[in-house]
Amino acid sequence: MNRALDPVPQLALAAFAFLVVILAARPAQAHEVGLSRGEYAAAGASVTAQLTFARRDILALVAGLDADHDGTLTAAEIERDRDAFAGAIVGRIKVRGDGAACPGALDEARLAEEDGVTLRATYHCPAPPRSVDIAVDLLEDLPFGHRHLAHFAGESGPSDAVLFQRNRSFSLQATPGQATTEAPKASYRGKLSFFPMGIEHILTGYDHLVFLLGLVIVGGRLRSLLMVVTAFTLAHSITLALAALGVWAPSPSVVEPAIALSIAYVGVENFFVKNAEKRWRITFPFGLIHGFGFAGALQEVAMPKADVPYALVLFNVGVEAGQLAVLALVLPLIYLARKREVFRDKGVKVISAAIAVAGVVWFVSRVFGAG
């Protein structure tokens, strides 16, 4: 039999190689999941909004803000284009009190810590409203996965919601006259929204997926593969918690290239290991590094401390759910493909080489800012 003409290993090899090439072609910026925060408060006939965005999201929303095109923002650039903020951001958040439009005006725009920009705006209603409707339409102008953490403080009590493109508005009671049970439900739904955010993060985390593929492509006993995945999970859960809780987190300028190097290392090591036996020993330290990358999604905009434990647990569970879903799909394919000698001898090496190249490309792009 001519193994080179056997269609099964050819198809398996082609599918895996196609997957790696597609993932490697992406910029692998998935750690930068869009996250913004809005603190809304009703008092009398006014609704105030304090908004915090990552600077790259501000650059996407306000055209021409980066006058010197250096990819960063300065206080002078923000002050120069205050009017642009009014149209691109304040005007893209629609507030209505008892059904009547509440026009907004920008009060302040300034740089914030942790690579953020904070805006404060006031929306003036015709009369003190009993109910307030807020539509954050600017979410249409941001990437699909962006989440807006909204906290509303009214006389009926606080309420929270997590908004995104398909669910970008919420309604609340501003005065105690019509207090309902809707506010607690909104808060509950808002916290649960961190679970799908974690799933989205891992499913679009192309570099993390390539890393996982590199770990399991060499095959091995199910017990060994489970130890590899478990070590990775435990490790990144530790550093995700450390970073999200504000205990300690290294700079992304160190973490992101280190993640890329871990991918390159696994790709190269695949040429020298025959299976996943004892591979958990390298997976654990690399998992610590990847955990800081996961944490970037929760650190871009500081959350109230009371919300961090909920966000951390649900986001991490979402990451694990997405990771297990991917492995449930990939592991059976690897098992079937490794039954063919041509895949074991050549396929694994081709895919591993692609993984190593992807890691090197991402390392260079992250060090020199090309990604």
C-alpha positions in Angstrom: 0.0 0.0 0.0 1.2 3.5 -0.8 0.7 5.4 2.4 1.4 8.7 0.7 -1.9 8.2 -1.2 -3.9 7.2 1.8 -6.7 9.9 2.0 -7.4 9.6 5.7 -4.0 10.9 7.0 -3.9 13.4 4.1 -7.2 14.9 5.1 -6.3 15.0 8.8 -2.9 16.6 8.1 -4.5 19.1 5.8 -7.1 20.0 8.3 -4.7 20.5 11.2 -2.2 22.4 9.0 -5.0 24.7 7.7 -6.1 25.4 11.3 -2.6 26.4 12.4 -2.0 28.5 9.4 -5.3 30.4 9.9 -4.6 30.9 13.6 -1.0 32.1 12.9 -2.2 34.5 10.3 -4.3 36.4 12.9 -2.7 39.2 14.9 -3.4 37.3 18.2 -4.5 40.4 20.1 -7.3 38.4 21.8 -6.0 39.3 25.3 -7.2 42.8 24.6 -10.9 42.0 25.0 -12.8 45.3 24.9 -14.1 46.4 28.3 -15.5 49.7 29.4 -17.2 50.9 32.5 -20.1 53.4 33.1 -21.2 54.8 36.4 -24.7 56.4 35.9 -26.5 58.3 38.6 -29.9 60.1 38.6 -30.4 63.2 40.8 -33.3 65.5 40.2 -33.7 66.2 36.5 -30.1 65.2 35.7 -28.4 61.9 34.9 -24.6 61.9 35.2 -22.4 59.4 33.5 -18.7 58.7 34.4 -17.3 56.6 31.6 -13.9 54.8 31.5 -12.5 53.3 28.3 -9.2 51.7 27.3 -7.2 54.2 25.3 -7.2 52.1 22.2 -11.0 52.0 22.3 -11.1 55.8 22.5 -8.8 56.0 19.5 -11.3 53.8 17.6 -14.2 55.9 18.7 -12.8 59.4 18.1 -11.3 59.7 14.6 -8.1 61.8 14.4 -7.5 62.0 18.1 -4.0 60.7 17.9 -2.6 63.7 16.1 1.1 62.5 15.9 0.1 59.0 14.9 2.3 57.4 17.6 -0.4 55.1 18.9 -0.6 56.8 22.3 -2.7 59.5 23.8 -1.6 62.6 25.7 -3.5 65.1 27.9 -2.9 67.8 25.3 -4.5 65.6 22.5 -7.5 65.0 24.6 -8.0 68.6 25.6 -7.6 69.7 21.9 -10.4 67.5 20.7 -13.0 67.9 23.5 -15.7 68.6 21.0 -15.0 65.4 19.2 -15.7 63.5 22.4 -19.2 65.1 22.7 -20.3 63.8 19.3 -18.5 60.4 19.2 -19.2 59.3 22.8 -21.6 61.5 24.7 -23.9 61.8 21.8 -23.8 58.1 21.2 -25.2 57.4 24.6 -29.0 58.1 24.5 -30.7 58.9 27.8 -34.5 59.2 28.1 -36.4 60.2 31.2 -40.0 59.0 31.3 -39.8 58.7 27.5 -38.4 62.2 26.9 -34.9 62.8 25.4 -32.3 64.0 27.9 -29.6 65.9 25.9 -26.0 65.4 27.1 -23.0 67.6 27.5 -19.4 66.7 28.2 -18.1 68.0 31.6 -14.6 66.5 31.7 -12.2 64.3 29.7 -8.9 63.1 31.2 -6.3 60.3 31.2 -6.8 57.7 33.8 -4.4 55.2 35.3 -3.9 51.7 33.8 -4.0 53.0 30.2 -7.5 54.4 30.5 -9.5 57.5 29.6 -12.2 58.8 31.9 -15.1 61.0 30.7 -17.8 62.7 32.7 -21.1 63.9 31.1 -24.4 65.2 32.3 -27.7 64.5 30.7 -30.5 67.1 31.4 -34.1 65.8 31.4 -37.2 68.1 31.1 -38.3 67.1 34.6 -37.1 64.7 37.3 -37.8 61.3 35.8 -39.4 58.3 37.6 -37.8 55.9 35.1 -34.6 56.2 33.0 -33.8 54.5 29.7 -30.1 54.4 28.7 -28.9 53.1 25.3 -25.2 52.8 24.8 -25.3 53.0 21.0 -21.5 53.6 20.8 -21.1 49.8 21.3 -22.0 49.6 17.6 -18.8 51.4 16.8 -16.6 49.0 18.9 -15.5 45.4 18.1 -18.3 42.8 18.5 -16.9 41.3 21.7 -16.8 44.6 23.6 -18.5 44.6 27.0 -19.8 47.8 28.9 -20.1 47.3 32.6 -22.9 49.6 33.7 -23.7 50.6 37.2 -26.8 52.8 37.9 -27.4 54.6 41.2 -30.9 55.9 41.8 -33.1 56.6 44.7 -34.6 53.1 44.4 -31.1 51.6 44.9 -28.2 50.5 42.7 -28.4 48.2 39.8 -25.8 46.6 37.4 -25.8 45.4 33.8 -23.3 44.1 31.3 -24.1 45.6 27.9 -22.9 44.5 24.4 -23.9 45.1 20.8 -26.9 42.9 20.8 -28.0 44.1 24.3 -26.9 47.7 24.6 -29.7 49.3 26.6 -31.3 49.0 30.0 -34.2 50.6 31.9 -34.2 51.5 35.6 -36.3 53.3 38.2 -34.9 56.6 39.2 -37.2 57.2 42.1 -38.7 54.9 44.8 -42.2 55.5 43.7 -42.2 52.6 41.2 -39.7 50.3 42.8 -39.8 46.8 41.3 -37.8 43.6 41.4 -36.2 44.4 38.1 -33.0 46.0 39.6 -31.8 42.8 41.4 -32.5 40.8 38.3 -30.4 43.1 36.2 -27.6 42.9 38.7 -27.8 39.0 38.6 -27.8 38.9 34.8 -24.9 41.4 34.7 -22.7 39.2 36.8 -23.5 36.1 34.8 -22.4 37.8 31.6 -18.8 37.3 32.6 -19.2 33.6 31.9 -19.8 34.0 28.2 -17.1 36.7 28.1 -14.6 34.0 29.3 -15.8 31.6 26.6 -15.4 34.2 23.9 -12.0 35.1 25.2 -10.6 31.6 24.9 -12.3 30.9 21.6 -10.8 34.0 20.1 -7.5 33.6 22.0 -5.7 32.3 18.9 -2.3 32.1 20.6 -3.7 30.2 23.6 -5.4 27.7 21.2 -2.3 27.2 19.2 -0.4 26.6 22.5 -3.0 24.0 23.6 -2.8 22.3 20.1 1.0 22.2 20.5 0.7 20.5 23.8 -1.7 17.7 22.8 -0.6 17.1 19.2 2.1 14.7 20.3 -0.5 12.4 21.8 -0.2 10.1 24.7 -2.3 8.3 27.2 -5.5 10.1 28.2 -4.2 10.4 31.8 -1.1 12.2 30.6 -3.1 14.6 28.4 -5.5 15.3 31.3 -2.5 16.1 33.6 -1.2 18.5 31.0 -4.5 20.3 30.7 -5.1 20.3 34.5 -1.6 21.7 35.2 -2.3 24.5 32.6 -5.7 25.2 34.2 -4.4 25.4 37.8 -1.5 27.6 36.8 -3.4 30.1 34.8 -6.1 30.3 37.4 -3.5 31.3 40.0 -2.0 34.1 38.1 -5.4 35.2 36.7 -6.6 35.6 40.3 -3.4 37.4 41.4 -3.7 39.9 38.6 -7.4 40.5 38.7 -7.4 41.0 42.4 -4.6 43.5 42.1 -2.0 41.5 44.1 0.6 41.6 41.3 0.8 41.5 37.6 3.8 42.1 35.3 3.6 44.5 32.4 1.9 43.2 29.2 5.0 44.2 27.3 6.7 41.3 29.2 3.8 38.9 29.3 2.7 39.0 25.7 6.2 38.2 24.2 6.6 35.6 26.9 3.4 33.9 25.8 4.6 33.9 22.2 7.9 32.4 23.3 6.1 29.6 25.2 4.3 28.7 21.9 7.5 28.6 19.9 9.2 26.5 22.6 6.4 23.9 22.6 6.5 23.7 18.8 10.3 23.1 18.9 10.1 20.6 21.8 7.6 18.5 19.8 10.4 17.4 17.6 12.1 15.8 20.6 9.3 14.3 22.7 7.2 11.3 21.7 4.2 11.8 23.9 2.8 13.9 26.7 4.2 11.9 29.6 5.5 14.2 32.3 4.9 17.2 30.1 2.8 18.8 32.8 6.2 20.0 34.3 6.6 22.6 31.6 2.8 23.2 31.2 2.5 24.5 34.8 5.1 27.4 34.5 3.9 28.3 31.1 0.3 28.3 32.4 1.4 30.9 35.0 2.5 33.2 32.1 -0.7 32.6 30.1 -2.8 33.4 33.2 -1.5 37.0 33.2 -2.5 37.2 29.5 -6.1 36.1 30.4 -6.2 38.7 33.2 -5.6 41.5 30.7 -9.3 41.2 29.7 -10.4 42.0 33.2 -7.7 44.7 33.9 -8.2 47.0 31.0 -10.8 49.0 32.9 -10.8 48.8 36.7 -13.9 47.4 38.2 -15.4 48.1 41.6 -13.7 45.9 44.1 -17.0 44.3 45.1 -17.5 43.0 41.5 -14.0 41.6 41.1 -14.6 38.2 42.8 -17.8 37.5 40.8 -16.1 38.6 37.6 -13.0 36.5 38.3 -14.8 33.3 39.1 -17.3 33.5 36.2 -14.7 34.6 33.7 -12.4 31.8 34.7 -15.2 29.2 34.5 -16.0 30.5 31.1 -12.4 30.2 30.0 -12.3 26.6 31.2 -15.7 25.8 29.5 -14.4 27.1 26.2 -11.1 25.3 26.6 -12.8 22.0 27.3 -15.1 22.4 24.3 -12.1 22.9 22.0 -10.3 19.9 23.5 -13.4 17.8 23.2 -13.4 18.5 19.5 -9.6 18.3 18.8 -8.5 15.3 20.9 -10.7 12.7 19.1 -9.4 14.1 15.8 -5.8 13.7 17.0 -6.5 10.2 18.3 -7.9 9.2 14.9 -5.1 10.9 12.9 -2.3 9.3 15.1 -3.5 5.9 14.0 -1.8 6.6 10.7 2.0 6.3 10.6 2.3 9.1 8.1 0.7 11.5 10.5 2.8 10.4 13.4 6.0 10.7 11.4 5.4 13.7 9.2 2.1 15.3 10.2 3.1 16.1 13.8 6.4 17.6 12.6 4.7 19.8 10.0 2.1 21.1 12.5 4.8 21.6 15.2 7.0 23.6 12.8 4.0 25.8 12.0 3.4 26.3 15.7 7.0 27.2 16.3 6.9 29.7 13.4 3.7 31.2 14.7 5.3 31.7 18.1 8.3 33.4 16.6 6.2 35.7 14.4 4.0 36.7 17.4 7.1 37.3 19.5 8.6 39.6 17.0 5.4 41.5 16.4 4.8 42.0 20.1 8.3 43.1 20.9 8.4 45.6 18.0 4.8 46.6 18.1 3.9 45.3 14.7 1.0 43.1 15.9 
